[in-house]
Amino acid sequence: MSEITVHLPEEDAQRVVLVRAVEEIDRRGRLLPQEVRRQATAAARDEVGERKEERWLAARARRLVAHLAGSHPGVERLLRLTRYGRGLLLPVAAGALIAGLLTNAAGPTRQVHVLALPLVGILLWNVAVLVLYAASGLRRRGGGRRPRLLGLLEAVAGRWAARLPGAAKAADDEPAGLLRRAAGRYLADWSARAAPLAAARLRRALHAGSLMLVLGVVGGMYLRGLLFRYEATWESTFLGQKAAQALLDALLTPASWLTGIAVPPVAAIRAPASGDAAPWLHLWAATATLFVALPRLVLLAVDGLRASWRARRLAVVLPAAYLRRLRLSIDATARRVEVLPYSYQPSPAAVENLKTLLYDLFGARAEVQVTPPLAYGDRPPPAAAGGATRCRLLLASLAQTPEPEVHGSLVAALRETLEEGEALVVLVDAAAYRRRLAGAAEERLAARRKAWDRVLAGAGAGALHLDLERPLPADAAARLVAACSPPGALDDLGAG
């Protein structure tokens, strides 16, 4: 299984996604030092136990985000900005209610035009929206479209992320650049994960706004009706008396059934004549309740429950190799990793980078031993005594021309030294060869990699091609931990 899905509350999910983005970008621990990561992992293990995966991931991420926010306060605001749609419900509902109450529903002349009430437009608009909503709900089963407002919220968060960690940091500061890159990766991953939750929240806010707008219009209409007397009338350039009566009968008959108020005849109130507005107001209020308020209330409840459920169980997809690496770091069993350089001396920077990677992968309890380089043609030494060697790494240089009778035989001999449960991986370091070529031709590097792949394949092994004097790619780290952890994983590596 290459990926694992965990379900977390929204804020915990945010922290887990952010911490993973930082760890993938910040390989050398400039933002989150390796020791801080190990301490957070151990503390989370002690707090919730090792087997409760979601809980210890969340506990670990809380500690690491707190450490990160201590030196970069903008991180907390980034998290708040990316809780998309949260906090919109009350402002939208309150604004819509106020707008409805302020609507001059009866007009300045204290006459109600029964064909031109604001409720008529609101009713027709809502019916159209509900039809489109139902149609989009069918399409949503196949994915649906992202709300445009979500794109706007993501753009705001993206602009803030581009400014991290703020004016206090210079533009060329390495931690600042790492943080901005990590924030960009976090936004890309989080926006995809949070889109269903954000869409439910935005729909909930829009339903609440429509509901409160109607209630505000109706409430304002009745409030003014208590204080003033209004007359009902109508006129139309295109509709005659019969057409107007037929239209109003069609629109208001359901409300008439509900309230027991008959639809009045329009002939008696055609302008300039007028009549009592009360029955018309009651009928239009009941119609708005039936066709706008009740459907919106149901949809508000549905999307509210959907948003609440998703906020409590937001799905986060993590690479299995990432989780395996974290679990290895809290494993009480010390792992020995033996690095065997062959026929070359790696630079101090290469050795340090490799050790940092291995401690990051296997945790503080790992014992990383780099042996003196084997001479050309030497046989491999037996595994070091004093505990299980879980992984032996043959470190070769891409500058060497691989030979089946030398390098292939060495790999075959190393495989014979493995005990049950141990693994072997061949790391081919391109640093020295790249310096020799002075950055000349990638084609020559690729050709030499293929030559190593052919020789190692003949010995039943695969290669990981790295440049240990450059940042290690995330996929190489994942393949390395897969090779060094489960027995037999080497066979799945293939060519690097």
C-alpha positions as CSV (number, residue, x, y, z in Angstrom):
1,M,0.0,0.0,0.0
2,S,1.7,3.3,-1.1
3,E,-0.7,5.6,0.7
4,I,-2.6,5.6,4.0
5,T,-5.7,7.7,4.8
6,V,-6.2,9.0,8.3
7,H,-9.2,10.9,9.5
8,L,-8.6,13.8,11.8
9,P,-10.4,16.9,13.1
10,E,-9.8,19.9,10.9
11,E,-7.2,21.7,13.0
12,D,-5.3,18.6,13.6
13,A,-5.4,17.7,9.9
14,Q,-4.1,21.1,9.1
15,R,-1.1,20.7,11.4
16,V,-0.3,17.2,10.1
17,V,-0.3,18.4,6.5
18,L,1.8,21.5,7.3
19,V,4.3,19.5,9.3
20,R,4.7,17.0,6.5
21,A,5.2,19.8,4.0
22,V,7.9,21.4,6.3
23,E,9.6,18.0,6.8
24,E,9.7,17.3,3.1
25,I,11.1,20.7,2.2
26,D,13.3,21.2,5.3
27,R,15.5,18.1,5.0
28,R,18.4,19.6,7.0
29,G,16.3,20.8,9.9
30,R,16.7,24.6,9.6
31,L,13.0,25.2,10.5
32,L,12.4,22.1,12.6
33,P,15.6,20.6,13.9
34,Q,15.9,16.8,13.8
35,E,16.2,16.7,17.6
36,V,13.0,18.7,18.0
37,R,11.2,16.3,15.6
38,R,12.4,13.3,17.5
39,Q,11.4,14.7,20.9
40,A,7.9,15.6,19.5
41,T,7.5,12.0,18.2
42,A,8.6,10.5,21.5
43,A,6.4,12.8,23.5
44,A,3.4,12.0,21.3
45,R,4.1,8.3,21.8
46,D,4.2,8.7,25.5
47,E,1.0,10.7,25.5
48,V,-1.3,8.6,23.4
49,G,0.6,5.3,22.7
50,E,2.0,4.0,19.4
51,R,-1.0,2.2,18.0
52,K,-3.4,5.1,17.9
53,E,-2.1,6.4,14.7
54,E,-4.4,9.4,14.2
55,R,-4.0,10.5,17.8
56,W,-0.2,10.4,17.9
57,L,0.1,12.0,14.5
58,A,-2.1,14.9,15.8
59,A,-0.2,15.1,19.1
60,R,3.1,15.2,17.3
61,A,2.0,17.8,14.8
62,R,0.6,20.1,17.6
63,R,4.1,20.1,19.3
64,L,5.9,20.8,16.0
65,V,3.6,23.6,14.9
66,A,3.9,25.2,18.3
67,H,7.7,25.1,17.9
68,L,7.4,26.5,14.3
69,A,5.0,29.3,15.3
70,G,7.3,30.3,18.2
71,S,9.9,31.6,15.6
72,H,7.5,32.3,12.8
73,P,4.1,33.7,14.2
74,G,2.7,34.0,10.7
75,V,2.2,30.3,10.6
76,E,-0.8,30.5,13.0
77,R,-2.4,33.1,10.7
78,L,-1.8,30.9,7.7
79,L,-3.6,28.1,9.5
80,R,-6.6,30.4,10.3
81,L,-6.8,31.7,6.7
82,T,-6.9,28.1,5.4
83,R,-9.9,27.1,7.5
84,Y,-11.9,27.9,4.4
85,G,-15.5,29.0,5.0
86,R,-15.2,28.8,8.8
87,G,-16.8,31.8,10.4
88,L,-18.9,32.8,7.4
89,L,-22.3,31.6,8.6
90,L,-23.1,34.3,11.2
91,P,-21.9,37.4,9.2
92,V,-23.7,36.2,6.0
93,A,-26.9,35.5,7.9
94,A,-26.8,38.7,9.9
95,G,-26.1,40.8,6.8
96,A,-28.9,39.2,4.8
97,L,-31.4,39.7,7.7
98,I,-30.5,43.4,7.9
99,A,-30.8,43.8,4.2
100,G,-34.2,42.1,4.2
101,L,-35.4,44.3,7.1
102,L,-34.3,47.5,5.3
103,T,-36.0,46.5,2.1
104,N,-38.8,49.0,1.4
105,A,-41.2,46.2,0.6
106,A,-44.3,48.3,0.5
107,G,-42.9,51.3,-1.5
108,P,-42.9,55.0,-0.6
109,T,-46.5,55.6,-1.5
110,R,-47.8,53.0,0.9
111,Q,-49.1,50.9,-1.9
112,V,-48.3,47.2,-2.5
113,H,-47.9,46.3,-6.1
114,V,-49.0,42.6,-6.0
115,L,-47.0,41.8,-9.2
116,A,-43.8,43.7,-8.2
117,L,-43.2,42.9,-4.6
118,P,-39.5,42.3,-3.7
119,L,-40.7,38.8,-2.6
120,V,-41.7,38.0,-6.2
121,G,-38.1,38.5,-7.4
122,I,-36.6,36.7,-4.4
123,L,-39.0,33.8,-4.9
124,L,-38.2,33.4,-8.6
125,W,-34.5,33.7,-8.0
126,N,-34.6,31.1,-5.3
127,V,-36.6,28.6,-7.3
128,A,-34.1,29.0,-10.1
129,V,-31.2,28.5,-7.7
130,L,-32.7,25.4,-6.1
131,V,-33.3,23.8,-9.5
132,L,-29.6,24.5,-10.4
133,Y,-28.6,23.2,-6.9
134,A,-30.5,20.0,-7.4
135,A,-28.9,19.5,-10.8
136,S,-25.4,20.2,-9.5
137,G,-26.0,17.8,-6.7
138,L,-26.5,15.0,-9.2
139,R,-23.2,16.1,-10.9
140,R,-21.4,16.2,-7.6
141,R,-21.6,12.5,-7.4
142,G,-19.1,12.5,-10.2
143,G,-16.9,15.3,-8.6
144,G,-18.9,18.5,-9.2
145,R,-17.3,21.9,-9.6
146,R,-15.3,23.8,-7.0
147,P,-17.1,26.9,-5.7
148,R,-15.7,30.1,-7.1
149,L,-15.6,31.7,-3.6
150,L,-13.3,28.9,-2.5
151,G,-10.8,30.0,-5.2
152,L,-11.0,33.5,-3.8
153,L,-10.3,32.3,-0.3
154,E,-7.4,30.2,-1.5
155,A,-5.9,33.2,-3.3
156,V,-6.0,35.3,-0.1
157,A,-4.2,32.5,1.8
158,G,-1.7,32.1,-1.1
159,R,-0.8,35.8,-1.0
160,W,-0.2,35.6,2.8
161,A,1.9,32.4,2.3
162,A,4.1,34.2,-0.3
163,R,4.8,36.9,2.4
164,L,5.9,34.4,5.1
165,P,7.7,34.8,7.4
166,G,7.0,38.5,7.2
167,A,8.9,41.7,6.8
168,A,11.3,40.9,9.7
169,K,13.1,38.3,7.5
170,A,15.3,39.1,4.6
171,A,14.2,37.9,1.2
172,D,17.4,35.9,0.8
173,D,17.2,34.3,4.3
174,E,17.4,30.5,3.9
175,P,14.8,29.7,6.6
176,A,12.4,32.3,5.2
177,G,12.7,30.7,1.7
178,L,12.2,27.2,3.1
179,L,9.2,28.4,5.0
180,R,7.6,29.9,1.9
181,R,8.2,26.8,-0.1
182,A,6.8,24.6,2.6
183,A,3.7,26.9,2.9
184,G,3.2,26.6,-0.9
185,R,3.3,22.9,-0.7
186,Y,1.0,22.9,2.3
187,L,-1.5,25.1,0.4
188,A,-1.5,22.8,-2.6
189,D,-2.1,19.7,-0.5
190,W,-4.5,21.2,2.0
191,S,-6.7,22.9,-0.6
192,A,-7.3,19.6,-2.3
193,R,-8.1,17.9,1.1
194,A,-10.3,20.7,2.5
195,A,-12.3,21.4,-0.7
196,P,-15.3,19.2,0.2
197,L,-15.5,20.7,3.8
198,A,-15.1,24.3,2.4
199,A,-17.8,23.7,-0.2
200,A,-20.2,22.5,2.4
201,R,-19.5,25.5,4.6
202,L,-20.0,27.9,1.7
203,R,-23.3,26.3,0.7
204,R,-24.4,26.4,4.3
205,A,-23.6,30.1,4.5
206,L,-25.5,30.8,1.2
207,H,-28.5,28.9,2.4
208,A,-28.5,30.8,5.7
209,G,-28.2,34.1,3.8
210,S,-31.1,33.3,1.5
211,L,-33.3,32.1,4.4
212,M,-32.6,35.2,6.5
213,L,-33.1,37.5,3.6
214,V,-36.6,36.2,3.1
215,L,-37.3,36.3,6.8
216,G,-36.0,39.9,6.9
217,V,-38.2,41.0,3.9
218,V,-41.3,39.3,5.4
219,G,-40.6,40.6,8.9
220,G,-40.0,44.1,7.6
221,M,-43.2,43.9,5.6
222,Y,-45.3,42.9,8.6
223,L,-43.6,45.4,10.9
224,R,-44.4,48.3,8.5
225,G,-47.9,46.8,8.2
226,L,-48.4,47.1,11.9
227,L,-47.5,50.8,11.9
228,F,-49.1,51.9,8.6
229,R,-52.0,51.1,6.4
230,Y,-51.1,49.9,2.9
231,E,-53.3,49.4,-0.2
232,A,-52.9,46.7,-2.8
233,T,-52.9,47.6,-6.5
234,W,-51.4,46.4,-9.8
235,E,-50.8,47.5,-13.4
236,S,-49.0,46.1,-16.3
237,T,-48.0,47.0,-19.9
238,F,-48.1,43.5,-21.2
239,L,-50.5,41.6,-18.9
240,G,-54.3,42.0,-19.1
241,Q,-56.7,41.3,-16.3
242,K,-57.2,37.6,-17.1
243,A,-53.5,36.9,-17.6
244,A,-52.6,38.7,-14.3
245,Q,-55.3,36.7,-12.4
246,A,-54.1,33.4,-13.9
247,L,-50.5,34.2,-13.0
248,L,-51.3,35.1,-9.4
249,D,-53.6,32.1,-9.0
250,A,-50.8,29.8,-10.1
251,L,-48.3,31.3,-7.8
252,L,-50.5,31.8,-4.7
253,T,-52.8,28.8,-4.8
254,P,-50.5,26.6,-2.6
255,A,-50.3,29.4,0.0
256,S,-54.1,29.7,-0.3
257,W,-54.5,26.1,0.6
258,L,-52.2,26.4,3.5
259,T,-53.7,29.6,5.0
260,G,-57.3,29.2,3.9
261,I,-57.2,32.7,2.3
262,A,-58.6,32.8,-1.2
263,V,-56.7,34.6,-3.9
264,P,-58.6,38.0,-4.2
265,P,-59.8,39.1,-7.7
266,V,-57.4,41.5,-9.4
267,A,-60.2,43.3,-11.3
268,A,-61.1,45.4,-8.2
269,I,-57.6,46.6,-7.5
270,R,-56.3,47.4,-11.0
271,A,-54.7,50.9,-11.0
272,P,-55.8,53.5,-10.2
273,A,-58.1,51.5,-8.0
274,S,-56.7,49.7,-4.8
275,G,-57.9,47.5,-2.0
276,D,-56.9,45.9,1.3
277,A,-53.2,44.7,1.1
278,A,-53.4,42.3,4.1
279,P,-54.6,39.2,2.2
280,W,-52.0,39.7,-0.5
281,L,-49.2,40.1,2.1
282,H,-50.3,36.9,3.9
283,L,-50.4,34.9,0.7
284,W,-47.0,36.1,-0.5
285,A,-45.5,35.5,2.9
286,A,-46.8,32.0,3.0
287,T,-45.6,31.4,-0.6
288,A,-42.1,32.6,0.3
289,T,-42.2,30.3,3.4
290,L,-43.2,27.3,1.3
291,F,-40.9,27.7,-1.7
292,V,-37.9,29.6,-0.2
293,A,-37.7,29.4,3.6
294,L,-38.5,25.7,4.1
295,P,-36.3,24.4,1.3
296,R,-33.4,26.6,2.4
297,L,-33.9,25.5,6.0
298,V,-33.7,21.8,5.0
299,L,-30.6,22.5,2.8
300,L,-29.0,24.5,5.6
301,A,-29.5,21.6,8.0
302,V,-28.1,19.1,5.4
303,D,-25.0,21.1,4.6
304,G,-24.6,22.0,8.2
305,L,-24.5,18.4,9.2
306,R,-22.2,17.6,6.3
307,A,-19.8,20.4,7.2
308,S,-19.8,19.4,10.9
309,W,-19.1,15.7,10.1
310,R,-16.4,16.5,7.6
311,A,-14.8,19.0,10.1
312,R,-14.6,16.1,12.6
313,R,-13.3,13.5,10.2
314,L,-11.3,15.2,7.5
315,A,-9.4,12.7,5.3
316,V,-5.7,13.2,5.1
317,V,-3.8,11.0,2.6
318,L,-0.1,10.4,3.6
319,P,2.5,8.3,1.9
320,A,3.0,5.0,3.6
321,A,6.8,5.6,3.6
322,Y,6.3,8.8,5.6
323,L,4.3,7.0,8.2
324,R,6.7,4.1,8.3
325,R,9.5,6.6,8.9
326,L,7.7,8.1,11.8
327,R,6.8,4.8,13.3
328,L,10.4,3.6,13.0
329,S,11.5,6.7,14.9
330,I,9.4,5.7,17.9
331,D,10.3,2.0,17.8
332,A,12.0,1.0,21.0
333,T,14.3,-1.4,19.0
334,A,17.6,0.1,18.1
335,R,18.4,-0.3,14.4
336,R,21.9,-0.6,13.1
337,V,22.6,0.8,9.7
338,E,26.0,-0.1,8.3
339,V,27.4,2.1,5.4
340,L,30.1,0.4,3.3
341,P,31.9,2.9,1.0
342,Y,33.5,1.0,-1.9
343,S,36.7,2.2,-3.5
344,Y,36.2,5.8,-2.8
345,Q,36.1,8.2,0.1
346,P,32.9,10.2,0.3
347,S,33.3,13.9,1.3
348,P,32.5,15.0,4.9
349,A,29.4,16.8,3.6
350,A,28.2,13.7,1.8
351,V,28.7,11.6,5.0
352,E,26.9,14.2,7.1
353,N,24.0,14.4,4.7
354,L,23.7,10.7,4.6
355,K,23.8,10.4,8.4
356,T,21.2,13.1,8.8
357,L,18.9,11.3,6.4
358,L,19.3,8.0,8.1
359,Y,18.7,9.4,11.6
360,D,15.7,11.2,10.1
361,L,14.4,7.9,8.7
362,F,15.2,5.6,11.6
363,G,15.1,7.8,14.7
364,A,17.5,8.8,17.4
365,R,17.9,5.2,18.6
366,A,19.4,4.2,15.2
367,E,23.1,3.3,15.2
368,V,24.7,4.5,12.0
369,Q,28.2,3.1,11.3
370,V,30.3,4.3,8.4
371,T,33.1,1.8,7.9
372,P,36.5,2.6,6.3
373,P,36.3,2.4,2.5
374,L,36.7,-1.1,1.0
375,A,39.6,-1.3,-1.5
376,Y,38.9,-2.1,-5.1
377,G,38.4,-5.9,-5.4
378,D,38.1,-6.5,-1.6
379,R,35.5,-8.9,-0.3
380,P,32.9,-7.5,2.1
381,P,33.4,-7.8,5.8
382,P,30.9,-9.7,8.0
383,A,28.2,-7.7,9.6
384,A,29.3,-6.0,12.8
385,A,28.7,-7.9,16.0
386,G,26.7,-6.6,18.9
387,G,23.1,-6.5,17.6
388,A,21.0,-6.9,14.5
389,T,22.2,-5.0,11.4
390,R,18.8,-4.2,9.9
391,C,20.2,-2.5,6.8
392,R,23.6,-2.7,5.0
393,L,24.2,0.1,2.5
394,L,26.9,-0.3,-0.1
395,L,27.9,3.3,-1.0
396,A,29.5,3.5,-4.5
397,S,30.5,6.3,-6.7
398,L,29.0,7.0,-10.1
399,A,32.5,8.0,-11.2
400,Q,33.4,4.3,-11.2
401,T,32.7,2.2,-14.3
402,P,30.6,-0.7,-13.0
403,E,32.0,-4.2,-13.8
404,P,29.9,-7.4,-13.3
405,E,32.9,-9.4,-12.2
406,V,33.8,-6.8,-9.6
407,H,30.8,-4.8,-8.5
408,G,28.2,-7.5,-9.3
409,S,30.2,-10.1,-7.4
410,L,30.5,-7.7,-4.5
411,V,26.8,-7.2,-4.3
412,A,26.2,-10.9,-4.5
413,A,28.7,-11.5,-1.7
414,L,27.0,-8.9,0.4
415,R,23.7,-10.5,0.0
416,E,25.1,-13.7,1.3
417,T,26.2,-11.9,4.5
418,L,22.6,-10.8,5.3
419,E,20.9,-12.4,8.3
420,E,17.1,-13.0,8.3
421,G,15.2,-9.8,8.5
422,E,18.1,-7.7,7.2
423,A,18.1,-5.7,3.9
424,L,20.7,-4.4,1.5
425,V,20.6,-1.4,-0.7
426,V,23.1,0.1,-3.1
427,L,23.6,3.8,-3.0
428,V,25.3,5.3,-6.0
429,D,26.6,8.8,-5.2
430,A,26.9,11.1,-8.2
431,A,28.7,14.0,-6.4
432,A,32.3,13.1,-7.5
433,Y,31.3,12.3,-11.1
434,R,29.3,15.5,-11.4
435,R,32.3,17.5,-10.2
436,R,34.5,15.8,-12.8
437,L,32.1,16.6,-15.6
438,A,31.8,20.2,-14.2
439,G,28.1,20.1,-14.8
440,A,28.7,19.3,-18.5
441,A,26.3,16.8,-19.8
442,E,23.3,15.2,-18.1
443,E,23.4,12.6,-20.9
444,R,26.7,11.2,-19.6
445,L,25.3,11.0,-16.0
446,A,22.2,9.2,-17.3
447,A,24.3,6.8,-19.4
448,R,26.5,5.9,-16.4
449,R,23.4,5.3,-14.2
450,K,22.0,2.9,-16.8
451,A,25.3,1.0,-16.8
452,W,25.1,0.6,-13.0
453,D,21.5,-0.5,-13.3
454,R,22.4,-3.2,-15.8
455,V,25.3,-4.6,-13.6
456,L,23.3,-4.5,-10.4
457,A,20.2,-6.1,-12.0
458,G,22.5,-9.0,-13.0
459,A,23.4,-9.3,-9.3
460,G,19.7,-9.3,-8.3
461,A,19.8,-5.8,-6.8
462,G,18.6,-2.3,-7.6
463,A,20.3,1.1,-7.2
464,L,19.3,4.4,-5.6
465,H,21.0,7.2,-7.5
466,L,21.7,10.1,-5.2
467,D,23.9,13.2,-5.1
468,L,24.9,13.3,-1.5
469,E,26.2,16.8,-1.7
470,R,22.8,18.1,-2.8
471,P,19.4,18.0,-1.1
472,L,18.0,14.4,-1.3
473,P,14.8,14.1,-3.3
474,A,11.8,13.1,-1.3
475,D,11.1,10.1,-3.5
476,A,14.6,8.8,-2.9
477,A,14.1,9.0,0.8
478,A,10.9,7.1,0.6
479,R,12.5,4.3,-1.5
480,L,15.5,4.2,0.9
481,V,13.3,3.6,3.9
482,A,11.3,1.0,2.0
483,A,14.6,-0.8,1.1
484,C,16.0,-0.7,4.6
485,S,12.9,-1.6,6.5
486,P,10.9,-4.6,5.4
487,P,12.8,-7.8,4.3
488,G,12.8,-8.3,0.6
489,A,11.9,-4.7,-0.2
490,L,15.0,-4.4,-2.3
491,D,13.5,-6.5,-5.0
492,D,10.8,-3.8,-5.5
493,L,13.2,-1.0,-6.0
494,G,14.1,-1.5,-9.6
495,A,16.4,1.0,-11.2
496,G,16.8,4.3,-9.5
